[in-house]
Amino acid sequence: MNAADVALLITATSLIFLMTPGIAFFYGGMVHPKNIISTLLQSFICLGVVSVTWFLVGFSLAFGESLGGVIGNPFTFAFMRNVGEAVDPALSPTIPLILFALFQLKFAIITPAIITGSFAGRVKFKSYVLFTCLFTLFIYAPLAHMTWHPDGFLRQLGVLDFAGGTVVHMSSGIAALVGAIFLGKRLADNSNNHPANIVYVLLGTGMLWFGWFGFNAGSALAANGVAAMAFATTHFASAAAMVTWMLMDVLVGRKPTALGACLGAVVGLVAITPAAGYVSISSSLLIGIVAACICNYAVRLRSRSELDDTLDVFPCHGIGGIVGMLLTGLLALQGGLLITGSWALFSVQAVALVVVCLGTAAISYVLYWLTDKVSSLRVSPQDEALGLDITQHDETILPTGKN
């Protein structure tokens, strides 16, 4: 056991914890005031619901003994059995297995929290909680196993995903897209609201950026140079994406906005995630710039379409994750040298992209359908008009009698 590695992972795990409140404020600031509390809570509740699911069987499904490289044996670590202070030679050779399990838990928590932005303001809370449990068990855990378990299918294929481009962002982005399609558009009077509180968005972005250092640097699982480089590439990719997003807005005749700066910063963080420990700093800036250009255009396309992805989860997280995965294949370092003249790694990354996108889309649709059959997903038109804060939680930040 290495004391420096343990200290790093404890710090990283604590930082990642902040990301879930961060995404809550990031999303909460962009919705109508009558839905702020419900939007915040949909993220916060993942801290409880996913943690319990992880304890029961989630960690075992993600990192238990491999069953065909697709999913873990549910009995290997069920109820955190044999998960304690000792190291695990395969999963956590220099840190306690319980610390590894807690570190991975924070990734599992934020993934369904990201999805909530696509259907903010129109989903029943109890139905969302059920979907979150199902998503964690049947989409997140298998993807984590395939990508990060030593015997996982995608890992054996040679896929590079340093900190969750496929597992977290592509899965949440695709599930968000399917959810927006499944649920349909919001009521006409709810679909064109200005963000309620840009200060919340700025606060949430700051918390996300801060926590993301634990997300990416911690994924080195060691206090070493890879962790330091991942820390640096994370920062510079986000910085480049923030500046690029604002420039893109100006070039199309818009004013530079705080919201645009925040969206750009988050897109940069998303795109660098799969590449953070594999690319140089100059490559990280390129990833941030390319992702910001593509995602900015995708957001504008979405705004002109019939798709009602409330807070642009798919254009930012889904497409941002896809861009990051593909650029990882083109820009990854091997032995300190840029891979050139070979498309092998890029091809592997592309195969993973197709597998994850198609698999997540199909399974998430089934999970939405199943959830809707057990407990209807969408609130009534009357409840949607009144707002989810008061109708789902009997709480409001608005003065009495206003919505």
Secondary structure by P-SEA (a helix, b strand, c coil): ccaaaaaaaaaaaaaaaaaaaaaaaaaaaacccccaaaaaaaaaacccaaaaaaaaccccccccccccccccccccccccccccccccccccccccaaaaaaaaaaaaaaccccccccccccccaaaaaaaaaaaacccaaaaaaaccccccccccccccccccccccaaaaaaaaaaaaaaaccccccccccccccaaaaaaaaaaaaaaaaaacccccccccaaaaaaaaaaaaaaaaaaaaaaaaaaaacccccaaaaaaaaaaaaaaaccccccccaaaaaaaaaaaaaaaaaaaaaaaaccccccccccccaaaaaaaaaaaaacccccccccccccaaaaaaaaaaaaaaaaaaaaaaaaaaaaaaaaccccccaaaaaaccccccccccccccccc
